């Protein structure tokens, strides 16, 4: 699917992109956040304690907490998603 094609036409110009890199000697340890119909808030923490936060922790789609812990021997290769920054969903 082409980028931004999952959104309604009137919201395409309101999309931003945020990326991060993890040091070669670090790893993703916890992926947590809050959701409702969609994920409204996402927090990624590395084993070294570096955190990256996305979305709005207090949006209407940030009502139910979730957490995925990732063991030392597990190696996720890709995390991809979109968050509702504008708060309409």
PDB file of N, CA, C and O in Angstrom:
ATOM      1  N   UNK A   1       0.843  -1.170   0.000  1.00  0.00           N
ATOM      2  CA  UNK A   1       0.000   0.000   0.000  1.00  0.00           C
ATOM      3  C   UNK A   1       0.889   1.234   0.000  1.00  0.00           C
ATOM      4  O   UNK A   1       1.825   1.330   0.794  1.00  0.00           O
ATOM      5  N   UNK A   2       0.611   2.134  -0.849  1.00  0.00           N
ATOM      6  CA  UNK A   2       1.402   3.359  -0.923  1.00  0.00           C
ATOM      7  C   UNK A   2       1.253   4.172   0.355  1.00  0.00           C
ATOM      8  O   UNK A   2       0.217   4.114   1.017  1.00  0.00           O
ATOM      9  N   UNK A   3       2.282   4.924   0.699  1.00  0.00           N
ATOM     10  CA  UNK A   3       2.263   5.731   1.912  1.00  0.00           C
ATOM     11  C   UNK A   3       1.066   6.643   1.989  1.00  0.00           C
ATOM     12  O   UNK A   3       0.671   7.240   0.988  1.00  0.00           O
ATOM     13  N   UNK A   4       0.490   6.758   3.150  1.00  0.00           N
ATOM     14  CA  UNK A   4      -0.651   7.609   3.472  1.00  0.00           C
ATOM     15  C   UNK A   4      -1.951   7.157   2.803  1.00  0.00           C
ATOM     16  O   UNK A   4      -2.964   7.843   2.935  1.00  0.00           O
ATOM     17  N   UNK A   5      -1.956   6.042   2.099  1.00  0.00           N
ATOM     18  CA  UNK A   5      -3.167   5.618   1.402  1.00  0.00           C
ATOM     19  C   UNK A   5      -4.183   4.981   2.343  1.00  0.00           C
ATOM     20  O   UNK A   5      -5.320   4.732   1.942  1.00  0.00           O
ATOM     21  N   UNK A   6      -3.794   4.714   3.582  1.00  0.00           N
ATOM     22  CA  UNK A   6      -4.727   4.154   4.564  1.00  0.00           C
ATOM     23  C   UNK A   6      -5.536   5.249   5.258  1.00  0.00           C
ATOM     24  O   UNK A   6      -6.387   4.945   6.093  1.00  0.00           O
ATOM     25  N   UNK A   7      -5.286   6.509   4.929  1.00  0.00           N
ATOM     26  CA  UNK A   7      -5.955   7.638   5.570  1.00  0.00           C
ATOM     27  C   UNK A   7      -6.999   8.255   4.668  1.00  0.00           C
ATOM     28  O   UNK A   7      -6.937   8.139   3.444  1.00  0.00           O
ATOM     29  N   UNK A   8      -7.959   8.912   5.292  1.00  0.00           N
ATOM     30  CA  UNK A   8      -8.926   9.642   4.482  1.00  0.00           C
ATOM     31  C   UNK A   8      -8.231  10.826   3.826  1.00  0.00           C
ATOM     32  O   UNK A   8      -7.266  11.363   4.370  1.00  0.00           O
ATOM     33  N   UNK A   9      -8.703  11.221   2.693  1.00  0.00           N
ATOM     34  CA  UNK A   9      -8.063  12.244   1.863  1.00  0.00           C
ATOM     35  C   UNK A   9      -7.816  13.534   2.635  1.00  0.00           C
ATOM     36  O   UNK A   9      -6.755  14.139   2.481  1.00  0.00           O
ATOM     37  N   UNK A  10      -8.760  13.971   3.457  1.00  0.00           N
ATOM     38  CA  UNK A  10      -8.601  15.251   4.136  1.00  0.00           C
ATOM     39  C   UNK A  10      -7.522  15.249   5.221  1.00  0.00           C
ATOM     40  O   UNK A  10      -7.164  16.316   5.720  1.00  0.00           O
ATOM     41  N   UNK A  11      -6.998  14.090   5.596  1.00  0.00           N
ATOM     42  CA  UNK A  11      -5.993  14.028   6.659  1.00  0.00           C
ATOM     43  C   UNK A  11      -4.563  13.793   6.152  1.00  0.00           C
ATOM     44  O   UNK A  11      -3.626  13.819   6.950  1.00  0.00           O
ATOM     45  N   UNK A  12      -4.378  13.571   4.876  1.00  0.00           N
ATOM     46  CA  UNK A  12      -3.058  13.222   4.358  1.00  0.00           C
ATOM     47  C   UNK A  12      -2.008  14.301   4.595  1.00  0.00           C
ATOM     48  O   UNK A  12      -0.839  13.979   4.810  1.00  0.00           O
ATOM     49  N   UNK A  13      -2.394  15.568   4.562  1.00  0.00           N
ATOM     50  CA  UNK A  13      -1.423  16.641   4.736  1.00  0.00           C
ATOM     51  C   UNK A  13      -1.046  16.863   6.204  1.00  0.00           C
ATOM     52  O   UNK A  13      -0.181  17.690   6.494  1.00  0.00           O
ATOM     53  N   UNK A  14      -1.672  16.146   7.123  1.00  0.00           N
ATOM     54  CA  UNK A  14      -1.404  16.313   8.548  1.00  0.00           C
ATOM     55  C   UNK A  14      -0.495  15.207   9.102  1.00  0.00           C
ATOM     56  O   UNK A  14      -0.324  15.102  10.316  1.00  0.00           O
ATOM     57  N   UNK A  15       0.076  14.397   8.237  1.00  0.00           N
ATOM     58  CA  UNK A  15       0.899  13.273   8.659  1.00  0.00           C
ATOM     59  C   UNK A  15       2.369  13.675   8.716  1.00  0.00           C
ATOM     60  O   UNK A  15       2.884  14.322   7.805  1.00  0.00           O
ATOM     61  N   UNK A  16       3.031  13.285   9.790  1.00  0.00           N
ATOM     62  CA  UNK A  16       4.463  13.507   9.936  1.00  0.00           C
ATOM     63  C   UNK A  16       5.159  12.169  10.071  1.00  0.00           C
ATOM     64  O   UNK A  16       4.506  11.136  10.220  1.00  0.00           O
ATOM     65  N   UNK A  17       6.448  12.184  10.019  1.00  0.00           N
ATOM     66  CA  UNK A  17       7.232  10.962  10.138  1.00  0.00           C
ATOM     67  C   UNK A  17       8.296  11.164  11.204  1.00  0.00           C
ATOM     68  O   UNK A  17       8.959  12.200  11.250  1.00  0.00           O
ATOM     69  N   UNK A  18       8.452  10.171  12.053  1.00  0.00           N
ATOM     70  CA  UNK A  18       9.471  10.238  13.091  1.00  0.00           C
ATOM     71  C   UNK A  18      10.140   8.874  13.157  1.00  0.00           C
ATOM     72  O   UNK A  18       9.466   7.854  13.299  1.00  0.00           O
ATOM     73  N   UNK A  19      11.448   8.855  13.054  1.00  0.00           N
ATOM     74  CA  UNK A  19      12.203   7.606  13.084  1.00  0.00           C
ATOM     75  C   UNK A  19      13.283   7.702  14.155  1.00  0.00           C
ATOM     76  O   UNK A  19      13.644   8.794  14.593  1.00  0.00           O
ATOM     77  N   UNK A  20      13.786   6.560  14.564  1.00  0.00           N
ATOM     78  CA  UNK A  20      14.893   6.539  15.522  1.00  0.00           C
ATOM     79  C   UNK A  20      15.772   5.336  15.228  1.00  0.00           C
ATOM     80  O   UNK A  20      15.345   4.381  14.580  1.00  0.00           O
ATOM     81  N   UNK A  21      16.988   5.394  15.706  1.00  0.00           N
ATOM     82  CA  UNK A  21      17.924   4.288  15.550  1.00  0.00           C
ATOM     83  C   UNK A  21      18.374   3.826  16.918  1.00  0.00           C
ATOM     84  O   UNK A  21      18.409   4.608  17.868  1.00  0.00           O
ATOM     85  N   UNK A  22      18.715   2.563  17.013  1.00  0.00           N
ATOM     86  CA  UNK A  22      19.188   1.970  18.257  1.00  0.00           C
ATOM     87  C   UNK A  22      20.649   1.590  18.073  1.00  0.00           C
ATOM     88  O   UNK A  22      21.031   1.044  17.038  1.00  0.00           O
ATOM     89  N   UNK A  23      21.462   1.879  19.078  1.00  0.00           N
ATOM     90  CA  UNK A  23      22.880   1.539  19.016  1.00  0.00           C
ATOM     91  C   UNK A  23      23.067   0.051  18.753  1.00  0.00           C
ATOM     92  O   UNK A  23      22.238  -0.767  19.153  1.00  0.00           O
ATOM     93  N   UNK A  24      24.148  -0.292  18.087  1.00  0.00           N
ATOM     94  CA  UNK A  24      24.424  -1.686  17.721  1.00  0.00           C
ATOM     95  C   UNK A  24      24.517  -2.597  18.947  1.00  0.00           C
ATOM     96  O   UNK A  24      24.199  -3.783  18.859  1.00  0.00           O
ATOM     97  N   UNK A  25      24.948  -2.056  20.086  1.00  0.00           N
ATOM     98  CA  UNK A  25      25.075  -2.884  21.286  1.00  0.00           C
ATOM     99  C   UNK A  25      23.863  -2.769  22.212  1.00  0.00           C
ATOM    100  O   UNK A  25      23.940  -3.155  23.378  1.00  0.00           O
ATOM    101  N   UNK A  26      22.756  -2.246  21.710  1.00  0.00           N
ATOM    102  CA  UNK A  26      21.523  -2.118  22.475  1.00  0.00           C
ATOM    103  C   UNK A  26      20.437  -2.926  21.772  1.00  0.00           C
ATOM    104  O   UNK A  26      20.665  -3.458  20.685  1.00  0.00           O
ATOM    105  N   UNK A  27      19.264  -3.019  22.381  1.00  0.00           N
ATOM    106  CA  UNK A  27      18.141  -3.745  21.774  1.00  0.00           C
ATOM    107  C   UNK A  27      16.836  -3.190  22.319  1.00  0.00           C
ATOM    108  O   UNK A  27      16.823  -2.570  23.382  1.00  0.00           O
ATOM    109  N   UNK A  28      15.743  -3.405  21.608  1.00  0.00           N
ATOM    110  CA  UNK A  28      14.423  -3.049  22.109  1.00  0.00           C
ATOM    111  C   UNK A  28      14.076  -4.029  23.219  1.00  0.00           C
ATOM    112  O   UNK A  28      14.143  -5.242  23.024  1.00  0.00           O
ATOM    113  N   UNK A  29      13.704  -3.506  24.387  1.00  0.00           N
ATOM    114  CA  UNK A  29      13.379  -4.354  25.524  1.00  0.00           C
ATOM    115  C   UNK A  29      11.879  -4.353  25.831  1.00  0.00           C
ATOM    116  O   UNK A  29      11.328  -5.383  26.219  1.00  0.00           O
ATOM    117  N   UNK A  30      11.218  -3.207  25.662  1.00  0.00           N
ATOM    118  CA  UNK A  30       9.793  -3.101  25.985  1.00  0.00           C
ATOM    119  C   UNK A  30       9.102  -2.203  24.971  1.00  0.00           C
ATOM    120  O   UNK A  30       9.599  -1.130  24.628  1.00  0.00           O
ATOM    121  N   UNK A  31       7.963  -2.653  24.503  1.00  0.00           N
ATOM    122  CA  UNK A  31       7.077  -1.832  23.688  1.00  0.00           C
ATOM    123  C   UNK A  31       5.768  -1.746  24.470  1.00  0.00           C
ATOM    124  O   UNK A  31       5.121  -2.760  24.731  1.00  0.00           O
ATOM    125  N   UNK A  32       5.391  -0.531  24.836  1.00  0.00           N
ATOM    126  CA  UNK A  32       4.168  -0.356  25.618  1.00  0.00           C
ATOM    127  C   UNK A  32       3.402   0.832  25.078  1.00  0.00           C
ATOM    128  O   UNK A  32       3.881   1.544  24.195  1.00  0.00           O
ATOM    129  N   UNK A  33       2.230   1.041  25.604  1.00  0.00           N
ATOM    130  CA  UNK A  33       1.440   2.177  25.183  1.00  0.00           C
ATOM    131  C   UNK A  33       0.020   2.067  25.662  1.00  0.00           C
ATOM    132  O   UNK A  33      -0.285   1.342  26.609  1.00  0.00           O
ATOM    133  N   UNK A  34      -0.854   2.805  24.985  1.00  0.00           N
ATOM    134  CA  UNK A  34      -2.281   2.788  25.293  1.00  0.00           C
ATOM    135  C   UNK A  34      -3.064   2.757  23.983  1.00  0.00           C
ATOM    136  O   UNK A  34      -2.644   3.328  22.977  1.00  0.00           O
ATOM    137  N   UNK A  35      -4.208   2.079  24.018  1.00  0.00           N
ATOM    138  CA  UNK A  35      -5.037   1.973  22.816  1.00  0.00           C
ATOM    139  C   UNK A  35      -6.501   2.058  23.188  1.00  0.00           C
ATOM    140  O   UNK A  35      -6.859   1.978  24.363  1.00  0.00           O
ATOM    141  N   UNK A  36      -7.331   2.218  22.200  1.00  0.00           N
ATOM    142  CA  UNK A  36      -8.775   2.098  22.299  1.00  0.00           C
ATOM    143  C   UNK A  36      -9.201   1.412  21.013  1.00  0.00           C
ATOM    144  O   UNK A  36      -9.096   0.189  20.921  1.00  0.00           O
ATOM    145  N   UNK A  37      -9.675   2.144  20.022  1.00  0.00           N
ATOM    146  CA  UNK A  37      -9.927   1.559  18.704  1.00  0.00           C
ATOM    147  C   UNK A  37      -8.621   1.424  17.940  1.00  0.00           C
ATOM    148  O   UNK A  37      -8.460   0.509  17.131  1.00  0.00           O
ATOM    149  N   UNK A  38      -7.695   2.328  18.193  1.00  0.00           N
ATOM    150  CA  UNK A  38      -6.376   2.346  17.563  1.00  0.00           C
ATOM    151  C   UNK A  38      -5.352   2.617  18.652  1.00  0.00           C
ATOM    152  O   UNK A  38      -5.720   2.955  19.777  1.00  0.00           O
ATOM    153  N   UNK A  39      -4.090   2.474  18.337  1.00  0.00           N
ATOM    154  CA  UNK A  39      -3.036   2.850  19.280  1.00  0.00           C
ATOM    155  C   UNK A  39      -2.925   4.362  19.277  1.00  0.00           C
ATOM    156  O   UNK A  39      -2.696   4.971  18.232  1.00  0.00           O
ATOM    157  N   UNK A  40      -3.085   4.963  20.433  1.00  0.00           N
ATOM    158  CA  UNK A  40      -2.995   6.413  20.555  1.00  0.00           C
ATOM    159  C   UNK A  40      -1.680   6.874  21.136  1.00  0.00           C
ATOM    160  O   UNK A  40      -1.291   8.029  20.964  1.00  0.00           O
ATOM    161  N   UNK A  41      -0.984   5.970  21.831  1.00  0.00           N
ATOM    162  CA  UNK A  41       0.292   6.316  22.472  1.00  0.00           C
ATOM    163  C   UNK A  41       1.191   5.088  22.439  1.00  0.00           C
ATOM    164  O   UNK A  41       0.752   3.979  22.743  1.00  0.00           O
ATOM    165  N   UNK A  42       2.443   5.291  22.069  1.00  0.00           N
ATOM    166  CA  UNK A  42       3.398   4.193  21.959  1.00  0.00           C
ATOM    167  C   UNK A  42       4.712   4.609  22.597  1.00  0.00           C
ATOM    168  O   UNK A  42       5.215   5.703  22.341  1.00  0.00           O
ATOM    169  N   UNK A  43       5.268   3.735  23.430  1.00  0.00           N
ATOM    170  CA  UNK A  43       6.553   3.994  24.080  1.00  0.00           C
ATOM    171  C   UNK A  43       7.451   2.787  23.843  1.00  0.00           C
ATOM    172  O   UNK A  43       7.073   1.652  24.135  1.00  0.00           O
ATOM    173  N   UNK A  44       8.638   3.040  23.315  1.00  0.00           N
ATOM    174  CA  UNK A  44       9.611   1.986  23.048  1.00  0.00           C
ATOM    175  C   UNK A  44      10.823   2.245  23.926  1.00  0.00           C
ATOM    176  O   UNK A  44      11.402   3.331  23.885  1.00  0.00           O
ATOM    177  N   UNK A  45      11.209   1.253  24.721  1.00  0.00           N
ATOM    178  CA  UNK A  45      12.358   1.394  25.612  1.00  0.00           C
ATOM    179  C   UNK A  45      13.406   0.348  25.250  1.00  0.00           C
ATOM    180  O   UNK A  45      13.079  -0.803  24.959  1.00  0.00           O
ATOM    181  N   UNK A  46      14.664   0.763  25.271  1.00  0.00           N
ATOM    182  CA  UNK A  46      15.755  -0.163  24.970  1.00  0.00           C
ATOM    183  C   UNK A  46      16.300  -0.755  26.268  1.00  0.00           C
ATOM    184  O   UNK A  46      15.982  -0.288  27.361  1.00  0.00           O
ATOM    185  N   UNK A  47      17.119  -1.779  26.128  1.00  0.00           N
ATOM    186  CA  UNK A  47      17.735  -2.416  27.288  1.00  0.00           C
ATOM    187  C   UNK A  47      18.643  -1.442  28.047  1.00  0.00           C
ATOM    188  O   UNK A  47      18.832  -1.586  29.254  1.00  0.00           O
ATOM    189  N   UNK A  48      19.200  -0.460  27.347  1.00  0.00           N
ATOM    190  CA  UNK A  48      20.047   0.550  27.992  1.00  0.00           C
ATOM    191  C   UNK A  48      19.228   1.670  28.638  1.00  0.00           C
ATOM    192  O   UNK A  48      19.799   2.570  29.253  1.00  0.00           O
ATOM    193  N   UNK A  49      17.909   1.627  28.509  1.00  0.00           N
ATOM    194  CA  UNK A  49      17.051   2.624  29.139  1.00  0.00           C
ATOM    195  C   UNK A  49      16.716   3.837  28.295  1.00  0.00           C
ATOM    196  O   UNK A  49      16.132   4.794  28.804  1.00  0.00           O
ATOM    197  N   UNK A  50      17.065   3.824  27.032  1.00  0.00           N
ATOM    198  CA  UNK A  50      16.693   4.922  26.132  1.00  0.00           C
ATOM    199  C   UNK A  50      15.233   4.729  25.733  1.00  0.00           C
ATOM    200  O   UNK A  50      14.839   3.634  25.332  1.00  0.00           O
ATOM    201  N   UNK A  51      14.430   5.783  25.841  1.00  0.00           N
ATOM    202  CA  UNK A  51      13.018   5.658  25.477  1.00  0.00           C
ATOM    203  C   UNK A  51      12.664   6.591  24.320  1.00  0.00           C
ATOM    204  O   UNK A  51      13.246   7.662  24.148  1.00  0.00           O
ATOM    205  N   UNK A  52      11.697   6.146  23.548  1.00  0.00           N
ATOM    206  CA  UNK A  52      11.147   6.919  22.436  1.00  0.00           C
ATOM    207  C   UNK A  52       9.641   6.872  22.592  1.00  0.00           C
ATOM    208  O   UNK A  52       9.065   5.794  22.737  1.00  0.00           O
ATOM    209  N   UNK A  53       8.996   8.032  22.564  1.00  0.00           N
ATOM    210  CA  UNK A  53       7.553   8.098  22.747  1.00  0.00           C
ATOM    211  C   UNK A  53       6.894   8.740  21.523  1.00  0.00           C
ATOM    212  O   UNK A  53       7.422   9.675  20.922  1.00  0.00           O
ATOM    213  N   UNK A  54       5.728   8.206  21.180  1.00  0.00           N
ATOM    214  CA  UNK A  54       4.990   8.660  20.012  1.00  0.00           C
ATOM    215  C   UNK A  54       3.516   8.762  20.364  1.00  0.00           C
ATOM    216  O   UNK A  54       3.014   7.964  21.155  1.00  0.00           O
ATOM    217  N   UNK A  55       2.824   9.721  19.794  1.00  0.00           N
ATOM    218  CA  UNK A  55       1.396   9.864  20.006  1.00  0.00           C
ATOM    219  C   UNK A  55       1.079  10.710  21.223  1.00  0.00           C
ATOM    220  O   UNK A  55       1.924  11.458  21.714  1.00  0.00           O
ATOM    221  N   UNK A  56      -0.150  10.582  21.704  1.00  0.00           N
ATOM    222  CA  UNK A  56      -0.644  11.381  22.814  1.00  0.00           C
ATOM    223  C   UNK A  56      -1.164  10.448  23.897  1.00  0.00           C
ATOM    224  O   UNK A  56      -2.134   9.722  23.680  1.00  0.00           O
ATOM    225  N   UNK A  57      -0.535  10.464  25.044  1.00  0.00           N
ATOM    226  CA  UNK A  57      -0.909   9.568  26.139  1.00  0.00           C
ATOM    227  C   UNK A  57      -2.317   9.837  26.670  1.00  0.00           C
ATOM    228  O   UNK A  57      -2.906   8.978  27.326  1.00  0.00           O
ATOM    229  N   UNK A  58      -2.852  11.011  26.394  1.00  0.00           N
ATOM    230  CA  UNK A  58      -4.170  11.387  26.912  1.00  0.00           C
ATOM    231  C   UNK A  58      -5.249  11.508  25.842  1.00  0.00           C
ATOM    232  O   UNK A  58      -6.297  12.103  26.093  1.00  0.00           O
ATOM    233  N   UNK A  59      -5.011  10.956  24.653  1.00  0.00           N
ATOM    234  CA  UNK A  59      -6.019  11.050  23.589  1.00  0.00           C
ATOM    235  C   UNK A  59      -7.155  10.059  23.836  1.00  0.00           C
ATOM    236  O   UNK A  59      -7.049   9.187  24.698  1.00  0.00           O
ATOM    237  N   UNK A  60      -8.238  10.198  23.078  1.00  0.00           N
ATOM    238  CA  UNK A  60      -9.370   9.291  23.255  1.00  0.00           C
ATOM    239  C   UNK A  60      -9.047   7.862  22.812  1.00  0.00           C
ATOM    240  O   UNK A  60      -9.784   6.935  23.147  1.00  0.00           O
ATOM    241  N   UNK A  61      -7.966   7.673  22.072  1.00  0.00           N
ATOM    242  CA  UNK A  61      -7.523   6.326  21.719  1.00  0.00           C
ATOM    243  C   UNK A  61      -6.397   5.835  22.626  1.00  0.00           C
ATOM    244  O   UNK A  61      -5.694   4.884  22.284  1.00  0.00           O
ATOM    245  N   UNK A  62      -6.223   6.480  23.782  1.00  0.00           N
ATOM    246  CA  UNK A  62      -5.197   6.084  24.756  1.00  0.00           C
ATOM    247  C   UNK A  62      -5.863   5.753  26.085  1.00  0.00           C
ATOM    248  O   UNK A  62      -5.575   6.379  27.105  1.00  0.00           O
ATOM    249  N   UNK A  63      -6.750   4.772  26.068  1.00  0.00           N
ATOM    250  CA  UNK A  63      -7.497   4.450  27.285  1.00  0.00           C
ATOM    251  C   UNK A  63      -7.083   3.140  27.941  1.00  0.00           C
ATOM    252  O   UNK A  63      -7.157   3.020  29.164  1.00  0.00           O
ATOM    253  N   UNK A  64      -6.652   2.166  27.165  1.00  0.00           N
ATOM    254  CA  UNK A  64      -6.323   0.845  27.702  1.00  0.00           C
ATOM    255  C   UNK A  64      -4.839   0.562  27.521  1.00  0.00           C
ATOM    256  O   UNK A  64      -4.354   0.510  26.390  1.00  0.00           O
ATOM    257  N   UNK A  65      -4.101   0.377  28.632  1.00  0.00           N
ATOM    258  CA  UNK A  65      -2.661   0.126  28.521  1.00  0.00           C
ATOM    259  C   UNK A  65      -2.351  -1.258  27.931  1.00  0.00           C
ATOM    260  O   UNK A  65      -3.136  -2.195  28.075  1.00  0.00           O
ATOM    261  N   UNK A  66      -1.207  -1.367  27.272  1.00  0.00           N
ATOM    262  CA  UNK A  66      -0.691  -2.660  26.810  1.00  0.00           C
ATOM    263  C   UNK A  66       0.824  -2.645  26.957  1.00  0.00           C
ATOM    264  O   UNK A  66       1.440  -1.583  27.040  1.00  0.00           O
ATOM    265  N   UNK A  67       1.423  -3.847  26.987  1.00  0.00           N
ATOM    266  CA  UNK A  67       2.870  -3.935  27.079  1.00  0.00           C
ATOM    267  C   UNK A  67       3.350  -5.249  26.465  1.00  0.00           C
ATOM    268  O   UNK A  67       2.792  -6.314  26.728  1.00  0.00           O
ATOM    269  N   UNK A  68       4.385  -5.152  25.650  1.00  0.00           N
ATOM    270  CA  UNK A  68       5.081  -6.314  25.117  1.00  0.00           C
ATOM    271  C   UNK A  68       6.501  -6.262  25.660  1.00  0.00           C
ATOM    272  O   UNK A  68       7.236  -5.312  25.391  1.00  0.00           O
ATOM    273  N   UNK A  69       6.887  -7.269  26.417  1.00  0.00           N
ATOM    274  CA  UNK A  69       8.280  -7.325  26.851  1.00  0.00           C
ATOM    275  C   UNK A  69       9.026  -8.257  25.906  1.00  0.00           C
ATOM    276  O   UNK A  69       8.487  -9.272  25.465  1.00  0.00           O
ATOM    277  N   UNK A  70      10.237  -7.913  25.608  1.00  0.00           N
ATOM    278  CA  UNK A  70      11.021  -8.667  24.630  1.00  0.00           C
ATOM    279  C   UNK A  70      12.237  -9.243  25.346  1.00  0.00           C
ATOM    280  O   UNK A  70      13.063  -8.508  25.888  1.00  0.00           O
ATOM    281  N   UNK A  71      12.331 -10.543  25.339  1.00  0.00           N
ATOM    282  CA  UNK A  71      13.412 -11.228  26.038  1.00  0.00           C
ATOM    283  C   UNK A  71      14.742 -11.020  25.318  1.00  0.00           C
ATOM    284  O   UNK A  71      14.777 -10.670  24.139  1.00  0.00           O
ATOM    285  N   UNK A  72      15.821 -11.239  26.039  1.00  0.00           N
ATOM    286  CA  UNK A  72      17.167 -11.029  25.508  1.00  0.00           C
ATOM    287  C   UNK A  72      17.408 -11.821  24.221  1.00  0.00           C
ATOM    288  O   UNK A  72      18.057 -11.323  23.302  1.00  0.00           O
ATOM    289  N   UNK A  73      16.893 -13.046  24.151  1.00  0.00           N
ATOM    290  CA  UNK A  73      17.151 -13.892  22.974  1.00  0.00           C
ATOM    291  C   UNK A  73      16.170 -13.650  21.833  1.00  0.00           C
ATOM    292  O   UNK A  73      16.296 -14.283  20.785  1.00  0.00           O
ATOM    293  N   UNK A  74      15.196 -12.757  22.001  1.00  0.00           N
ATOM    294  CA  UNK A  74      14.267 -12.419  20.934  1.00  0.00           C
ATOM    295  C   UNK A  74      14.770 -11.178  20.213  1.00  0.00           C
ATOM    296  O   UNK A  74      15.291 -10.262  20.850  1.00  0.00           O
ATOM    297  N   UNK A  75      14.624 -11.136  18.900  1.00  0.00           N
ATOM    298  CA  UNK A  75      15.143 -10.018  18.127  1.00  0.00           C
ATOM    299  C   UNK A  75      14.126  -9.543  17.102  1.00  0.00           C
ATOM    300  O   UNK A  75      14.136 -10.003  15.960  1.00  0.00           O
ATOM    301  N   UNK A  76      13.235  -8.615  17.502  1.00  0.00           N
ATOM    302  CA  UNK A  76      12.308  -8.083  16.496  1.00  0.00           C
ATOM    303  C   UNK A  76      13.088  -7.308  15.448  1.00  0.00           C
ATOM    304  O   UNK A  76      14.002  -6.555  15.784  1.00  0.00           O
ATOM    305  N   UNK A  77      12.739  -7.484  14.204  1.00  0.00           N
ATOM    306  CA  UNK A  77      13.494  -6.819  13.147  1.00  0.00           C
ATOM    307  C   UNK A  77      12.844  -5.522  12.682  1.00  0.00           C
ATOM    308  O   UNK A  77      13.534  -4.618  12.209  1.00  0.00           O
ATOM    309  N   UNK A  78      11.519  -5.422  12.812  1.00  0.00           N
ATOM    310  CA  UNK A  78      10.836  -4.227  12.316  1.00  0.00           C
ATOM    311  C   UNK A  78       9.652  -3.904  13.228  1.00  0.00           C
ATOM    312  O   UNK A  78       8.881  -4.786  13.606  1.00  0.00           O
ATOM    313  N   UNK A  79       9.529  -2.648  13.565  1.00  0.00           N
ATOM    314  CA  UNK A  79       8.321  -2.121  14.205  1.00  0.00           C
ATOM    315  C   UNK A  79       7.839  -0.995  13.314  1.00  0.00           C
ATOM    316  O   UNK A  79       8.596  -0.076  13.002  1.00  0.00           O
ATOM    317  N   UNK A  80       6.580  -1.063  12.901  1.00  0.00           N
ATOM    318  CA  UNK A  80       6.047  -0.057  11.999  1.00  0.00           C
ATOM    319  C   UNK A  80       4.629   0.266  12.413  1.00  0.00           C
ATOM    320  O   UNK A  80       3.880  -0.621  12.823  1.00  0.00           O
ATOM    321  N   UNK A  81       4.262   1.503  12.310  1.00  0.00           N
ATOM    322  CA  UNK A  81       2.890   1.853  12.623  1.00  0.00           C
ATOM    323  C   UNK A  81       2.635   3.322  12.381  1.00  0.00           C
ATOM    324  O   UNK A  81       3.526   4.078  11.994  1.00  0.00           O
ATOM    325  N   UNK A  82       1.404   3.704  12.619  1.00  0.00           N
ATOM    326  CA  UNK A  82       1.003   5.097  12.514  1.00  0.00           C
ATOM    327  C   UNK A  82       0.151   5.434  13.714  1.00  0.00           C
ATOM    328  O   UNK A  82      -0.635   4.607  14.176  1.00  0.00           O
ATOM    329  N   UNK A  83       0.300   6.630  14.217  1.00  0.00           N
ATOM    330  CA  UNK A  83      -0.483   7.089  15.349  1.00  0.00           C
ATOM    331  C   UNK A  83      -1.322   8.280  14.941  1.00  0.00           C
ATOM    332  O   UNK A  83      -0.956   9.042  14.046  1.00  0.00           O
ATOM    333  N   UNK A  84      -2.449   8.431  15.608  1.00  0.00           N
ATOM    334  CA  UNK A  84      -3.370   9.514  15.316  1.00  0.00           C
ATOM    335  C   UNK A  84      -2.923  10.778  16.031  1.00  0.00           C
ATOM    336  O   UNK A  84      -3.369  11.047  17.146  1.00  0.00           O
ATOM    337  N   UNK A  85      -2.062  11.547  15.415  1.00  0.00           N
ATOM    338  CA  UNK A  85      -1.555  12.772  16.007  1.00  0.00           C
ATOM    339  C   UNK A  85      -2.631  13.854  16.066  1.00  0.00           C
ATOM    340  O   UNK A  85      -2.609  14.700  16.961  1.00  0.00           O
ATOM    341  N   UNK A  86      -3.547  13.835  15.148  1.00  0.00           N
ATOM    342  CA  UNK A  86      -4.545  14.897  15.079  1.00  0.00           C
ATOM    343  C   UNK A  86      -5.739  14.638  15.990  1.00  0.00           C
ATOM    344  O   UNK A  86      -6.529  15.553  16.225  1.00  0.00           O
ATOM    345  N   UNK A  87      -5.898  13.418  16.512  1.00  0.00           N
ATOM    346  CA  UNK A  87      -6.921  13.129  17.497  1.00  0.00           C
ATOM    347  C   UNK A  87      -8.332  12.979  16.975  1.00  0.00           C
ATOM    348  O   UNK A  87      -9.279  13.119  17.749  1.00  0.00           O
ATOM    349  N   UNK A  88      -8.512  12.703  15.710  1.00  0.00           N
ATOM    350  CA  UNK A  88      -9.861  12.581  15.156  1.00  0.00           C
ATOM    351  C   UNK A  88     -10.406  11.167  15.144  1.00  0.00           C
ATOM    352  O   UNK A  88     -11.579  10.975  14.825  1.00  0.00           O
ATOM    353  N   UNK A  89      -9.601  10.172  15.478  1.00  0.00           N
ATOM    354  CA  UNK A  89     -10.070   8.788  15.341  1.00  0.00           C
ATOM    355  C   UNK A  89     -10.340   8.165  16.676  1.00  0.00           C
ATOM    356  O   UNK A  89     -10.741   7.003  16.746  1.00  0.00           O
TER     357      UNK A  89
END
